[in-house]
Amino acid sequence: MKKTIKILTLLLVTTLATVKTYAQVSIGLSVHIAPPALPVYTQPPCPVDGYLWTPGYWAYTDDGGYYWVPGVWVAPPRVGFLWTPGYWGYDGGIYIFHQGYWGRHIGFYGGVNYGYGYGGAGYVGGRWAGNSFQYNTAVVNVNNTVVHNTYINKTVINNNVTVNNNRTSFNGPGGINAQARPEELAAAREQHVQPTNDQINHQQVAGKDHNQFASANNGHPATAAMNKVGGNRFNTEGRRARASSPDATNNNADRGNRQQVNNNADNHANQDNANRNAPSADQTAKAPHQWQTANNLNAGNNRQPAQNQQRNNMARAPRQLVRHPAPARPHNNPRPQEHERHR
């Protein structure tokens, strides 16, 4: 009897855990204020073969309100799974966020046009072919040096930017009036996988960045998209954006490397100039120039003529001393008569 009770208790706990997991996947936060409009942004190229695009969305926290989670390329949890984006829906005077999920088919995501294959229903940015994912380059952007499984289908809507009903980001009155189709309802009943750890961390990092909050950026986030989780940041215009968090140093490091390359090139050019204008024995003239170029590239180039002139003067001084030796210089055969004439 006790064993039966334990088994029933275990089954009940398992059932409750399953229901809780499904609830976390389907419904999230509820807010009384509508989310901002979706920002228009450029999709960065897919950096790794097999990564799938997850569009950006507005998340919410009680501390600061809505904040933008950048669109990003991520690794799917399983082969053959696709990403159904989350969406905000109006229901009973509040806005409820329906969490996104992974599954074998695309479910309902509120009819919101997130762009780049997610036009409001289904996904046309790519497809699975066996164990490989093929990208529709008529819709999505890929790095052709690392991604070769591509095709072009121009019959689908080419959503290169996120524009739909004034970039409306929610479903319901005042937003997008869309209903789930039968195939989307069927997809919702399939086996789902929650967002991966990378996706969760990606959202948490965005929530700690003050520049991502709508209250600070007026709907124009500093980082609109990223090429991968923890990777390069891009603003709404598709240009590299500076990381604002102390631990995100990818962009700063890359910018420093580019500057170092330029400095090295200019150092070689300036050093060649110094070698042509100064004698090989004059090492003190080149040392200050190399230090100055490494620390201030423009100042080194602007002062180059004056420095070269200074080197020329310093280079001529020893030759003048050789042609006109000082009277005190010893000679092998001194001539007193000539010395007296010089005096």
C-alpha positions in Angstrom: 0.0 0.0 0.0 2.8 2.4 0.9 4.6 1.5 -2.3 1.4 2.3 -4.3 1.1 5.7 -2.6 4.7 6.5 -3.4 4.2 5.6 -7.1 1.0 7.7 -7.3 2.8 10.7 -5.6 5.7 10.4 -8.0 3.3 10.4 -11.0 1.5 13.4 -9.7 4.7 15.4 -9.2 5.8 14.4 -12.7 2.5 15.5 -14.2 2.6 18.8 -12.4 6.2 19.4 -13.6 5.1 18.7 -17.1 2.2 21.1 -16.9 4.5 23.7 -15.4 7.0 23.2 -18.2 4.4 23.6 -20.8 3.0 26.7 -19.1 6.5 28.3 -19.2 6.7 27.6 -22.9 3.3 28.9 -23.8 2.6 31.9 -21.6 5.0 34.3 -19.8 4.6 37.8 -18.4 1.5 39.9 -18.4 1.7 43.7 -18.7 -0.8 46.5 -18.9 1.2 48.6 -21.4 1.6 47.6 -25.1 5.1 46.8 -26.3 6.8 49.4 -28.6 7.0 49.0 -32.3 9.6 46.7 -33.8 12.8 48.5 -34.8 13.9 48.2 -38.4 17.4 46.6 -38.5 19.7 44.7 -40.8 20.3 41.0 -40.3 24.0 40.1 -39.8 25.3 37.2 -41.9 25.0 33.7 -40.5 28.5 32.9 -39.0 28.3 29.1 -38.6 26.8 26.5 -40.9 23.7 25.0 -39.2 22.8 28.1 -37.1 19.2 29.3 -37.3 17.9 32.8 -37.0 15.9 33.9 -34.0 14.4 37.3 -34.5 14.7 40.1 -31.9 11.7 40.9 -29.6 10.7 43.2 -26.7 11.0 41.6 -23.3 9.8 43.1 -20.1 11.0 43.6 -16.5 9.3 45.3 -13.6 12.4 47.2 -12.9 12.8 49.0 -16.2 10.0 48.1 -18.5 10.4 46.9 -22.1 13.9 46.1 -23.4 15.0 44.8 -26.8 16.5 41.4 -27.1 18.7 41.5 -30.2 18.0 39.1 -33.1 20.7 36.5 -33.2 21.9 33.3 -34.9 21.9 30.3 -32.6 22.5 26.5 -32.7 19.2 24.5 -32.6 18.9 22.0 -29.8 18.2 19.1 -32.2 18.5 18.3 -35.9 15.2 19.0 -37.7 13.9 21.5 -35.2 12.7 25.0 -36.1 12.2 28.1 -34.0 8.7 29.5 -33.4 9.2 33.1 -32.1 7.5 34.4 -29.0 4.9 37.2 -29.3 2.8 39.6 -27.2 -1.0 39.1 -27.3 -3.7 41.3 -25.9 -6.2 39.5 -23.7 -8.6 40.8 -21.1 -7.0 44.3 -20.8 -3.5 43.0 -20.4 -0.7 42.1 -22.8 0.6 38.5 -22.3 3.9 37.2 -23.7 3.7 33.8 -25.3 7.2 32.3 -25.1 8.9 30.9 -28.2 9.8 27.3 -28.6 11.6 24.7 -30.8 9.7 22.1 -32.7 9.6 20.2 -36.0 7.0 22.7 -37.4 6.4 26.4 -37.0 3.5 27.3 -34.7 1.5 30.4 -34.3 3.5 33.6 -33.4 0.7 36.2 -33.4 0.9 37.1 -37.1 3.8 39.4 -36.2 6.1 40.2 -39.1 9.6 39.8 -37.6 11.2 39.8 -41.1 14.0 37.6 -42.5 11.7 34.6 -43.2 9.2 35.2 -40.4 6.6 37.2 -42.3 3.7 36.5 -39.8 3.0 32.9 -40.6 5.4 30.0 -41.1 9.1 30.4 -42.0 10.5 30.7 -45.5 14.1 31.5 -44.6 15.4 27.9 -44.9 14.6 24.2 -44.6 16.0 21.0 -43.3 17.4 18.5 -45.8 18.3 15.4 -43.8 20.9 16.4 -41.2 21.8 19.7 -43.0 20.0 23.0 -43.0 19.7 24.8 -46.3 19.4 28.6 -46.3 17.1 30.6 -48.7 19.4 33.5 -49.6 16.5 35.4 -51.2 15.4 36.0 -47.6 18.3 35.6 -45.2 21.9 36.7 -45.1 24.7 34.2 -44.8 28.5 34.2 -44.8 29.3 32.4 -48.0 32.8 31.5 -46.9 31.5 29.2 -44.2 27.9 28.5 -45.4 27.5 26.6 -48.6 24.1 24.9 -48.2 22.0 27.5 -49.9 19.2 28.0 -52.4 17.2 30.8 -53.8 13.4 30.9 -53.7 12.1 34.3 -54.9 8.5 33.3 -54.9 8.3 33.9 -51.1 7.9 37.4 -49.7 11.4 38.9 -49.4 11.2 40.5 -45.9 14.6 42.1 -45.7 13.4 44.6 -43.1 10.9 44.4 -40.3 7.9 46.3 -41.5 4.3 45.3 -41.0 1.3 47.5 -39.8 3.7 50.2 -38.7 6.0 47.6 -37.2 3.3 46.5 -34.8 4.7 44.0 -32.2 1.6 42.5 -30.7 -1.5 40.6 -31.6 -5.0 41.8 -30.7 -7.1 45.0 -30.8 -4.9 47.9 -31.9 -2.4 45.5 -33.2 -2.4 42.6 -35.6 -5.7 40.8 -36.0 -4.5 37.3 -36.9 -5.8 33.9 -35.9 -3.9 30.6 -35.7 -4.3 28.4 -38.8 -5.0 24.6 -38.5 -1.4 23.6 -39.2 -0.2 26.1 -36.6 -2.6 24.7 -34.0 -1.3 21.2 -34.9 2.2 22.4 -34.4 1.4 23.7 -31.0 0.3 20.2 -29.9 3.7 18.7 -31.0 6.7 18.0 -28.8 8.4 21.3 -27.9 11.8 22.2 -26.5 12.3 25.3 -24.5 14.8 28.1 -25.5 18.4 26.9 -25.1 20.7 28.1 -22.4 22.4 30.3 -25.0 19.1 32.0 -25.7 18.3 32.5 -22.0 21.7 34.0 -21.4 21.3 36.2 -24.4 18.1 37.6 -23.0 19.6 38.1 -19.5 22.5 40.0 -20.9 20.2 42.3 -22.8 18.1 42.9 -19.7 21.3 44.2 -17.9 22.1 46.7 -20.6 20.5 50.1 -19.9 20.8 51.1 -23.6 18.5 48.3 -24.6 15.5 49.6 -22.6 12.8 51.5 -24.5 12.8 54.2 -21.8 16.4 55.0 -22.7 16.5 54.5 -26.4 13.0 55.6 -27.4 12.5 52.4 -29.4 16.0 52.5 -31.1 18.2 50.0 -29.2 21.9 50.4 -29.3 22.3 46.7 -30.2 19.6 45.6 -32.7 21.1 42.3 -33.8 24.1 40.0 -33.1 25.8 37.4 -35.3 25.9 34.9 -32.4 25.4 34.8 -28.7 28.2 36.8 -27.1 29.5 37.7 -30.5 29.6 40.9 -32.6 27.0 43.6 -32.0 25.3 45.6 -34.7 23.1 48.7 -34.5 19.9 49.3 -36.5 21.9 50.4 -39.5 23.9 47.2 -39.6 27.1 48.8 -38.4 29.2 47.4 -35.6 28.0 48.7 -32.2 30.2 49.2 -29.2 29.5 46.8 -26.3 28.2 48.7 -23.3 28.7 46.0 -20.7 32.1 45.7 -19.1 32.6 42.0 -19.9 31.6 42.3 -23.5 34.8 43.3 -25.1 34.6 41.7 -28.6 34.1 44.9 -30.5 36.7 46.8 -28.5 39.3 44.1 -29.0 38.5 44.0 -32.7 38.8 47.7 -33.1 42.1 47.7 -31.3 43.4 45.0 -33.6 42.5 47.0 -36.6 44.3 50.1 -35.2 47.4 48.1 -34.4 47.5 46.8 -38.0 47.3 50.3 -39.3 50.0 51.5 -37.0 52.3 48.7 -38.0 51.9 49.6 -41.6 52.6 53.2 -41.0 55.5 52.4 -38.7 57.2 50.5 -41.6 56.6 53.4 -44.0 57.9 56.0 -41.6 60.9 53.8 -40.7 61.8 53.5 -44.3 61.7 57.3 -44.6 64.0 57.6 -41.5 66.4 55.1 -42.9 66.7 57.0 -46.2 67.1 60.4 -44.5 69.4 59.5 -41.6 72.8 57.8 -41.6 72.9 54.2 -40.4 74.9 55.1 -37.3 72.4 57.7 -36.1 70.0 55.6 -33.9 68.8 58.4 -31.7 67.0 60.2 -34.4 64.7 57.2 -35.3 63.7 56.2 -31.7 61.5 59.3 -30.9 59.8 59.0 -34.3 58.8 55.4 -33.8 57.5 56.1 -30.3 55.5 59.1 -31.6 54.0 57.1 -34.5 52.9 54.2 -32.3 51.1 56.6 -29.9 49.7 59.2 -32.2 49.4 58.2 -35.8 48.2 61.6 -37.2 50.6 63.6 -35.2 53.5 61.5 -36.5 52.4 62.0 -40.1 51.9 65.7 -39.7 55.3 66.3 -38.2 57.2 64.0 -40.5 58.7 66.8 -42.7 60.0 68.7 -39.7 61.5 65.5 -38.3 63.1 64.6 -41.6 64.6 68.1 -41.8 65.9 67.7 -38.3 67.4 64.3 -39.2 69.1 65.9 -42.3 70.7 68.6 -40.2 71.9 66.0 -37.7 73.2 63.9 -40.5 75.2 66.8 -42.0 76.9 67.9 -38.8 79.4 65.0 -38.6 80.4 65.4 -42.2 81.1 69.1 -41.7 83.3 68.2 -38.7 85.2 65.8 -40.8 85.9 68.4 -43.6 86.9 71.0 -41.0 88.7 69.3 -38.1 89.3 71.3 -34.9 92.8 72.7 -34.5 93.3 70.6 -31.4 93.0 67.4 -33.4 96.3 65.5 -33.3 98.3 64.9 -36.5 101.0 62.4 -37.3 103.3 65.1 -38.7 102.4 68.4 -37.1 103.8 71.6 -38.7 104.2 74.4 -36.3 104.6 76.9 -39.0 101.1 76.2 -40.4 99.6 76.4 -37.0 101.0 79.8 -36.4 99.6 81.0 -39.7 96.1 79.8 -38.6 96.4 81.8 -35.4 
